[in-house]
Amino acid sequence: MKQLFNVILAWGQDDEGNYTATVAAPTEGAAALLVAEEMAESTDAPKFDDDADRQQWIARRAADVVDIYPTDVQLRQDLGAQFADELYPDGVVREINLEELGRILSENRDRLLLSH
């Protein structure tokens, strides 16, 4: 089963910074490879001599993970912080059920979305 990951990979040189993307993948390792492949398609990527050179570069970038985490972890934290008063009026923090939240969002879509 695929899940969403936030992935931050280093470009490889200290002065080049990082590349950040969100991808759907079955594992963190697969997510890092997908983002490294995306980086290879970027205009900021180096020119590759051949496909073997490109694949080696992708493998190096995928191994140079700055950070990688499932988006649901950050989503739960962000929602808990944003709506702490509404979710935890007694001050006891609990885990947010994202499946149930998805159902509530779907049932109340018209009330939640602003019209343009």
Backbone as CSV, one residue per row, in Angstrom:
resi,resn,N_x,N_y,N_z,CA_x,CA_y,CA_z,C_x,C_y,C_z
1,MET,0.836,-1.183,0.000,0.000,0.000,0.000,0.883,1.249,0.000
2,LYS,0.538,2.200,-0.833,1.312,3.435,-0.908,0.821,4.437,0.127
3,GLN,1.760,5.244,0.600,1.413,6.360,1.459,2.231,7.558,1.014
4,LEU,1.840,8.734,1.469,2.559,9.947,1.102,3.727,10.181,2.050
5,PHE,4.871,10.556,1.470,6.062,10.897,2.235,6.537,12.283,1.847
6,ASN,6.956,13.054,2.825,7.702,14.282,2.577,9.164,13.879,2.547
7,VAL,9.861,14.249,1.474,11.244,13.829,1.286,12.104,15.055,1.041
8,ILE,13.224,15.125,1.751,14.213,16.186,1.525,15.542,15.497,1.238
9,LEU,16.055,15.729,0.027,17.340,15.163,-0.386,18.331,16.289,-0.650
10,ALA,19.588,16.028,-0.356,20.652,16.996,-0.641,21.030,16.920,-2.115
11,TRP,21.356,18.082,-2.687,21.808,18.118,-4.081,23.196,17.518,-4.229
12,GLY,23.968,17.492,-3.181,25.279,16.851,-3.260,26.437,17.765,-2.934
13,GLN,26.275,19.057,-3.118,27.292,20.044,-2.763,26.724,20.915,-1.658
14,ASP,27.557,21.300,-0.714,27.081,22.105,0.415,26.392,23.391,-0.021
15,ASP,26.864,23.983,-1.102,26.309,25.266,-1.541,25.078,25.120,-2.446
16,GLU,24.656,23.887,-2.714,23.527,23.672,-3.620,22.187,23.541,-2.902
17,GLY,22.207,23.342,-1.596,20.962,23.237,-0.852,20.308,21.882,-0.985
18,ASN,18.993,21.877,-0.775,18.230,20.632,-0.758,17.081,20.681,-1.753
19,TYR,16.548,19.519,-2.033,15.389,19.365,-2.910,14.284,18.717,-2.077
20,THR,13.114,19.308,-2.093,12.004,18.826,-1.281,10.822,18.462,-2.169
21,ALA,10.214,17.318,-1.880,9.037,16.891,-2.637,8.189,15.972,-1.771
22,THR,6.933,15.836,-2.151,6.018,14.890,-1.524,5.632,13.872,-2.581
23,VAL,5.795,12.596,-2.248,5.514,11.533,-3.212,4.750,10.390,-2.546
24,ALA,4.018,9.643,-3.358,3.352,8.429,-2.898,4.266,7.245,-3.186
25,ALA,4.514,6.435,-2.157,5.407,5.295,-2.309,5.093,4.260,-1.226
26,PRO,5.513,3.005,-1.450,5.247,1.974,-0.448,6.183,2.041,0.762
27,THR,7.391,2.601,0.579,8.384,2.660,1.657,9.154,3.972,1.583
28,GLU,9.870,4.281,2.653,10.717,5.478,2.655,11.801,5.382,1.582
29,GLY,12.402,4.200,1.428,13.445,4.020,0.418,12.931,4.247,-0.995
30,ALA,11.752,3.723,-1.279,11.145,3.934,-2.594,10.817,5.403,-2.801
31,ALA,10.384,6.080,-1.740,10.084,7.510,-1.838,11.345,8.297,-2.160
32,ALA,12.450,7.966,-1.510,13.720,8.658,-1.770,14.150,8.447,-3.226
33,LEU,13.990,7.248,-3.743,14.349,6.984,-5.146,13.466,7.780,-6.108
34,LEU,12.174,7.850,-5.835,11.276,8.624,-6.703,11.676,10.098,-6.739
35,VAL,12.012,10.644,-5.578,12.405,12.049,-5.525,13.747,12.252,-6.220
36,ALA,14.671,11.332,-6.050,15.961,11.440,-6.740,15.773,11.384,-8.256
37,GLU,14.855,10.550,-8.725,14.552,10.497,-10.161,13.945,11.813,-10.634
38,GLU,13.088,12.389,-9.800,12.510,13.699,-10.115,13.609,14.757,-10.196
39,MET,14.563,14.687,-9.278,15.691,15.625,-9.290,16.490,15.492,-10.586
40,ALA,16.673,14.258,-11.042,17.453,14.005,-12.257,16.805,14.630,-13.481
41,GLU,15.483,14.819,-13.434,14.760,15.444,-14.547,14.776,16.972,-14.457
42,SER,15.195,17.483,-13.327,15.202,18.926,-13.103,16.253,19.614,-13.971
43,THR,15.999,20.874,-14.277,16.975,21.658,-15.037,18.226,21.935,-14.209
44,ASP,18.138,21.745,-12.890,19.298,21.946,-12.022,20.197,20.724,-11.936
45,ALA,19.747,19.600,-12.477,20.545,18.375,-12.441,21.723,18.502,-13.402
46,PRO,22.801,17.770,-13.120,23.946,17.804,-14.041,23.613,17.102,-15.353
47,LYS,24.425,17.340,-16.348,24.295,16.617,-17.618,24.934,15.244,-17.428
48,PHE,24.211,14.206,-17.804,24.697,12.850,-17.607,25.352,12.336,-18.881
49,ASP,26.460,11.580,-18.707,27.170,11.004,-19.850,26.350,9.911,-20.521
50,ASP,25.673,9.111,-19.704,24.854,8.015,-20.213,23.876,7.590,-19.127
51,ASP,23.077,6.566,-19.409,22.070,6.134,-18.445,22.709,5.574,-17.175
52,ALA,23.844,4.898,-17.304,24.530,4.363,-16.118,24.976,5.499,-15.205
53,ASP,25.481,6.576,-15.791,25.885,7.754,-15.019,24.678,8.358,-14.306
54,ARG,23.555,8.445,-15.017,22.316,8.979,-14.444,21.835,8.115,-13.288
55,GLN,21.836,6.793,-13.460,21.382,5.877,-12.410,22.284,5.945,-11.170
56,GLN,23.577,6.084,-11.376,24.501,6.223,-10.234,24.225,7.519,-9.483
57,TRP,23.981,8.589,-10.211,23.674,9.876,-9.577,22.385,9.763,-8.772
58,ILE,21.367,9.131,-9.340,20.091,8.942,-8.646,20.300,8.145,-7.358
59,ALA,21.075,7.074,-7.422,21.334,6.254,-6.235,22.050,7.062,-5.155
60,ARG,23.006,7.904,-5.543,23.718,8.746,-4.571,22.775,9.756,-3.936
61,ARG,21.938,10.389,-4.752,20.998,11.377,-4.208,19.991,10.702,-3.268
62,ALA,19.473,9.538,-3.647,18.499,8.833,-2.812,19.113,8.414,-1.477
63,ALA,20.400,8.159,-1.468,21.082,7.771,-0.232,21.406,8.972,0.653
64,ASP,21.371,10.164,0.080,21.740,11.381,0.811,20.484,12.071,1.352
65,VAL,19.759,11.354,2.200,18.501,11.846,2.756,18.774,12.845,3.875
66,VAL,18.193,14.019,3.751,18.240,15.012,4.825,17.125,14.707,5.817
67,ASP,15.926,14.421,5.289,14.788,14.060,6.129,13.748,13.362,5.267
68,ILE,13.053,12.426,5.869,11.951,11.747,5.189,10.972,11.277,6.258
69,TYR,9.687,11.553,6.029,8.686,11.152,7.009,7.319,11.084,6.334
70,PRO,6.456,10.220,6.853,5.098,10.136,6.311,4.343,11.440,6.559
71,THR,3.593,11.895,5.577,2.876,13.161,5.718,1.822,13.098,6.814
72,ASP,1.288,11.911,7.093,0.249,11.831,8.119,0.778,12.195,9.501
73,VAL,2.040,11.964,9.761,2.639,12.336,11.047,2.588,13.850,11.216
74,GLN,3.049,14.565,10.207,3.042,16.026,10.266,1.613,16.568,10.270
75,LEU,0.733,15.946,9.499,-0.660,16.392,9.447,-1.321,16.300,10.822
76,ARG,-1.115,15.173,11.502,-1.686,15.027,12.845,-1.148,16.100,13.790
77,GLN,0.167,16.353,13.724,0.768,17.373,14.581,0.213,18.759,14.265
78,ASP,0.131,19.077,12.975,-0.358,20.397,12.565,-1.824,20.605,12.953
79,LEU,-2.655,19.600,12.705,-4.068,19.715,13.069,-4.238,19.834,14.576
80,GLY,-3.477,19.054,15.317,-3.545,19.115,16.772,-3.153,20.472,17.311
81,ALA,-2.137,21.075,16.698,-1.702,22.406,17.132,-2.705,23.478,16.709
82,GLN,-3.177,23.407,15.481,-4.094,24.421,14.949,-5.441,24.417,15.671
83,PHE,-5.933,23.219,15.984,-7.271,23.098,16.571,-7.224,22.508,17.984
84,ALA,-6.191,22.830,18.733,-6.014,22.275,20.077,-7.201,22.572,20.980
85,ASP,-7.706,23.800,20.953,-8.828,24.158,21.829,-10.081,23.347,21.504
86,GLU,-10.315,23.109,20.217,-11.505,22.365,19.804,-11.351,20.856,20.031
87,LEU,-10.144,20.333,19.781,-9.919,18.891,19.880,-9.655,18.415,21.304
88,TYR,-8.976,19.228,22.089,-8.546,18.810,23.426,-8.989,19.815,24.494
89,PRO,-10.297,20.071,24.627,-10.749,21.070,25.600,-10.375,20.702,27.044
90,ASP,-10.172,19.399,27.285,-9.791,18.968,28.627,-8.275,18.968,28.823
91,GLY,-7.542,19.355,27.769,-6.092,19.419,27.854,-5.390,18.089,27.628
92,VAL,-6.144,17.017,27.412,-5.561,15.695,27.182,-5.420,15.486,25.675
93,VAL,-4.184,15.405,25.196,-3.921,15.245,23.769,-4.090,13.773,23.386
94,ARG,-4.849,13.545,22.334,-5.076,12.197,21.817,-4.710,12.167,20.334
95,GLU,-4.548,10.980,19.803,-4.218,10.833,18.378,-5.460,11.097,17.535
96,ILE,-5.266,11.800,16.423,-6.354,12.105,15.500,-6.527,10.935,14.534
97,ASN,-7.762,10.473,14.375,-8.093,9.387,13.467,-8.296,9.991,12.078
98,LEU,-7.295,9.837,11.203,-7.371,10.460,9.876,-8.407,9.798,8.974
99,GLU,-8.675,8.516,9.155,-9.717,7.862,8.350,-11.076,8.471,8.669
100,GLU,-11.353,8.658,9.942,-12.620,9.264,10.348,-12.676,10.720,9.896
101,LEU,-11.555,11.426,9.999,-11.506,12.809,9.529,-11.826,12.877,8.036
102,GLY,-11.304,11.947,7.264,-11.607,11.907,5.833,-13.084,11.723,5.566
103,ARG,-13.732,10.854,6.353,-15.174,10.645,6.212,-15.937,11.928,6.549
104,ILE,-15.545,12.593,7.632,-16.202,13.837,8.037,-16.017,14.910,6.965
105,LEU,-14.823,14.994,6.416,-14.565,15.966,5.351,-15.439,15.687,4.132
106,SER,-15.522,14.432,3.761,-16.325,14.054,2.595,-17.802,14.390,2.815
107,GLU,-18.297,14.098,3.994,-19.713,14.357,4.293,-20.025,15.849,4.399
108,ASN,-19.041,16.655,4.701,-19.258,18.081,4.916,-18.516,18.953,3.898
109,ARG,-18.222,18.378,2.769,-17.437,19.073,1.743,-18.018,20.442,1.384
110,ASP,-19.304,20.507,1.162,-19.941,21.769,0.761,-19.821,22.846,1.831
111,ARG,-19.815,22.455,3.083,-19.683,23.427,4.188,-18.239,23.882,4.366
112,LEU,-17.288,23.063,3.962,-15.875,23.342,4.217,-15.176,24.121,3.116
113,LEU,-15.603,23.945,1.882,-14.919,24.566,0.754,-15.525,25.933,0.448
114,LEU,-14.654,26.891,0.288,-15.087,28.246,-0.059,-15.318,28.323,-1.561
115,SER,-16.357,29.010,-1.959,-16.603,29.192,-3.398,-15.808,30.383,-3.890
116,HIS,-15.471,30.341,-5.149,-14.667,31.452,-5.725,-15.535,32.492,-6.335
